[in-house]
Amino acid sequence: MDPAFLGPLVPITAIIAFAAVKIAKLKTAAPTSLPADVSARLETLEQRVDGLQQEWSEPPECLDFTERLLSQARDERRIGG
């Protein structure tokens, strides 16, 4: 290789290596768990979402039950009438 080419290549390689090491250190220093207040708020939100899902599943069940009752009443009128 041409020595003139290696001149700028060494500092560029050193800069890239330095940046890679610094990024790796930042990634390993990142906290792995959430703070207690954030965990508590997240748990509260999960409970609320579960409650809402349960509430939204009940109306269709009630509607189905009501439709069945109305259907039975219509059938009884047809048979009796």
C-alpha positions as CSV (number, residue, x, y, z in Angstrom):
1,M,0.0,0.0,0.0
2,D,1.0,3.5,-0.6
3,P,2.4,5.2,2.6
4,A,0.5,8.4,1.6
5,F,-2.7,6.5,1.9
6,L,-1.9,5.1,5.4
7,G,-1.2,8.6,6.8
8,P,-4.9,9.7,7.1
9,L,-6.2,6.2,7.5
10,V,-4.6,5.7,11.0
11,P,-6.3,8.8,12.6
12,I,-9.6,8.0,11.0
13,T,-9.5,4.4,12.3
14,A,-8.5,5.6,15.8
15,I,-11.5,8.1,15.8
16,I,-13.9,5.3,14.7
17,A,-12.5,2.9,17.4
18,F,-12.7,5.6,20.1
19,A,-16.3,6.3,19.2
20,A,-17.2,2.6,19.2
21,V,-15.7,2.1,22.6
22,K,-17.5,5.2,23.9
23,I,-20.9,3.9,22.5
24,A,-20.3,0.5,24.0
25,K,-19.6,2.0,27.5
26,L,-22.8,4.1,27.2
27,K,-24.9,1.1,26.4
28,T,-23.6,-0.9,29.3
29,A,-24.1,2.0,31.7
30,A,-27.8,2.4,30.8
31,P,-30.2,1.4,33.6
32,T,-31.8,-2.0,33.1
33,S,-34.8,-1.5,35.4
34,L,-37.4,1.2,35.8
35,P,-37.6,3.4,38.8
36,A,-40.2,2.4,41.5
37,D,-42.6,5.2,40.8
38,V,-42.7,4.4,37.1
39,S,-43.2,0.7,37.8
40,A,-46.1,1.5,40.1
41,R,-47.7,3.8,37.5
42,L,-47.3,1.2,34.8
43,E,-48.9,-1.5,37.0
44,T,-51.9,0.9,37.8
45,L,-52.3,1.5,34.0
46,E,-52.3,-2.2,33.3
47,Q,-55.0,-2.8,35.9
48,R,-57.1,0.0,34.4
49,V,-56.7,-1.4,30.9
50,D,-57.7,-4.8,32.2
51,G,-60.8,-3.3,33.8
52,L,-61.8,-1.5,30.7
53,Q,-61.4,-4.6,28.6
54,Q,-63.7,-6.5,30.9
55,E,-66.2,-3.7,30.8
56,W,-66.2,-3.6,27.0
57,S,-66.6,-7.3,26.8
58,E,-69.8,-7.3,28.9
59,P,-72.2,-5.2,26.7
60,P,-71.9,-7.5,23.7
61,E,-72.7,-10.5,26.0
62,C,-75.8,-8.6,27.4
63,L,-76.9,-7.7,23.9
64,D,-76.6,-11.4,22.8
65,F,-78.7,-12.5,25.8
66,T,-81.3,-9.8,25.1
67,E,-81.5,-10.8,21.4
68,R,-82.0,-14.4,22.3
69,L,-84.8,-13.5,24.7
70,L,-86.5,-11.4,22.1
71,S,-86.1,-14.1,19.5
72,Q,-87.7,-16.7,21.8
73,A,-90.6,-14.3,22.5
74,R,-91.2,-13.8,18.8
75,D,-91.0,-17.6,18.2
76,E,-93.5,-18.2,21.0
77,R,-95.9,-15.6,19.5
78,R,-95.7,-17.3,16.1
79,I,-96.3,-20.7,17.5
80,G,-99.1,-19.6,19.8
81,G,-100.7,-17.1,17.4
